[in-house]
Amino acid sequence: MYMTVILIFITVLAIMGTLKNKRSGNKPGYMIGGLFTLALIGVTLLAIYDEIVGIE
């Protein structure tokens, strides 16, 4: 359970960083951060699904 909470926290920070890169005009940082954020969102959603339903 605690790992899922940590993943959610890190995902929020990654989203904030990606949006900051977009606002500041840092295109390479925005692209790399955006890919990292998408992957992290996928892993976080999978972890939440595992907590609620359970993957067997």
KOLKE-603645 format. One line per field, with one value per residue: x, y, z of N, C-alpha, C, CB in turn; residue in one letter; residue number from 1. Coordinates in steps of 0.001 Angstrom, whole numbers, plus 500000, padded with zeros to 6 digits. Glycine has a CB too. Layout:
// residues N
n_x: X,... $
n_y: Y,... $
n_z: Z,... $
ca_x: X,... $
ca_y: Y,... $
ca_z: Z,... $
c_x: X,... $
c_y: Y,... $
c_z: Z,... $
cb_x: X,... $
cb_y: Y,... $
cb_z: Z,... $
rest: a,... $
nr: NUM,... $
// end
This chain:
// residues 56
n_x: 500823,501921,503783,502217,501155,503486,504126,501950,502477,504973,504157,502490,504406,505969,504165,503810,506434,506663,504728,505870,508193,506989,505763,507999,509241,511063,511716,513093,513254,510559,509616,511074,510429,507672,507345,508404,506547,504160,504754,505060,502511,501093,502238,501505,498691,498371,499353,497458,495180,495952,495971,493252,491658,493312,495847,496216 $
n_y: 498799,501244,501702,502308,504747,506267,506109,507534,510082,510646,510631,512886,514869,514509,515251,517950,518872,518392,520136,522536,522577,522846,525365,527005,526804,524827,522662,520088,519060,518999,517064,514699,514567,514362,511836,510228,510844,509830,507071,506656,507280,505145,502938,503649,503594,500862,499847,500883,499575,496965,497112,497527,495605,493370,491492,488418 $
n_z: 500000,500821,498821,496618,497362,497393,494668,493571,494622,493406,490748,490644,491120,488808,486807,487485,486994,484242,483227,484068,482510,480010,480213,480550,478147,477544,475391,474836,477473,478068,476260,476976,479699,479441,478225,480272,482268,481160,481118,483850,484798,483685,485087,487682,487519,487025,489457,491236,490312,490927,493714,494263,492782,492338,490889,489421 $
ca_x: 500000,502743,504445,501247,501093,504717,503983,501023,503200,505987,503443,502071,505614,506367,503225,504150,507685,506405,504014,506828,509024,506193,505580,509263,509712,512133,511124,513646,512827,509133,509423,511596,509594,506345,507429,508566,505288,503198,505112,504811,501056,500701,502652,500700,497348,498471,499497,496163,494317,496392,495525,491795,491120,494277,496274,496625 $
ca_y: 500000,502450,501932,502958,506149,506896,506247,508642,511317,510862,510956,514288,515684,514414,516080,519348,519167,518446,521387,523628,522581,523363,526814,527726,526686,523828,521600,518749,518629,518715,515793,513606,514517,513887,510378,509662,511010,508867,505741,506633,507221,503770,502084,504010,503051,499423,499599,501151,498455,495808,497310,497451,494350,492296,490823,487049 $
ca_z: 500000,500906,497533,495741,497786,496911,493216,493303,494934,492360,489515,490741,490929,487399,486042,487752,486298,482801,482951,484237,481309,478895,480398,480404,476775,477477,474560,475101,478804,477998,475557,477799,480894,479064,478055,481610,482985,480615,481613,485284,484972,483402,486202,488839,487324,487217,490893,491870,489926,491699,495091,494372,492245,492532,489666,489745 $
c_x: 500870,503464,503500,501138,502329,504650,503057,501717,504221,505323,502993,503268,506074,505454,503540,505429,507501,505700,504937,507747,508270,506045,506863,509856,510857,511613,511758,513234,511360,508882,509888,510757,508192,506317,507563,507251,504237,503485,504786,503314,500561,501034,501801,499278,497331,498585,498186,495182,494668,495939,494027,491280,492047,494574,496775,497291 $
c_y: 501268,502745,502634,504436,506904,507101,507399,509976,511647,511235,512414,515209,515667,515259,517558,519751,519272,519741,522597,523728,523156,524880,527595,527608,525716,522611,520224,518202,518270,517366,514609,513447,514009,512385,509678,509722,510026,507454,505611,506579,505796,502824,502369,503479,501535,499066,499845,500031,497201,495921,497063,496069,493178,491604,489437,486389 $
c_z: 500000,499586,496549,496089,497298,495395,492846,493538,493843,491037,489516,490525,489468,486519,486238,487014,484794,482428,483102,483023,480118,478999,480171,479000,476594,476717,474792,476468,478841,477337,476404,479061,480605,478866,479400,482381,482468,481113,483099,485590,484716,484538,487436,488705,487503,488700,491631,491554,490732,493152,495239,493971,492553,491220,490056,488565 $
cb_x: 499062,503762,504936,499868,500975,505951,503457,499760,503904,506860,502232,501415,506748,506345,501766,504315,508711,505563,502804,507658,509504,504803,505059,510260,510124,512627,511255,515166,513108,508405,510174,513075,509516,505881,508617,509669,504780,503224,506606,505437,500344,501364,504148,500681,496823,499670,500601,495594,494444,497918,495866,491142,490905,493764,497385,495431 $
cb_y: 499996,502308,500594,502277,506251,506037,504948,508531,511194,509597,510029,514571,515179,512949,515785,519578,518107,517239,521528,523426,521168,522692,527100,527215,528009,523426,521967,518790,519707,519823,515805,513857,515878,514577,510007,510408,512454,508895,505459,507855,508226,503295,502296,505526,503421,498873,500484,502510,498171,495667,498718,498529,494464,491289,491645,486220 $
cb_z: 501217,502033,496935,495847,499328,497286,492612,494195,496295,492178,489335,492114,491840,486928,486464,489265,486608,482356,483889,485518,480991,478865,481794,481415,476282,478909,473097,475011,479819,477235,474222,478166,481522,477802,477151,482381,482848,479083,481370,485945,484019,482143,486524,489020,485935,486449,491480,491404,488410,491628,495557,493500,490728,493554,488909,490191 $
rest: m,y,m,t,v,i,l,i,f,i,t,v,l,a,i,m,g,t,l,k,n,k,r,s,g,n,k,p,g,y,m,i,g,g,l,f,t,l,a,l,i,g,v,t,l,l,a,i,y,d,e,i,v,g,i,e $
nr: 1,2,3,4,5,6,7,8,9,10,11,12,13,14,15,16,17,18,19,20,21,22,23,24,25,26,27,28,29,30,31,32,33,34,35,36,37,38,39,40,41,42,43,44,45,46,47,48,49,50,51,52,53,54,55,56 $
// end
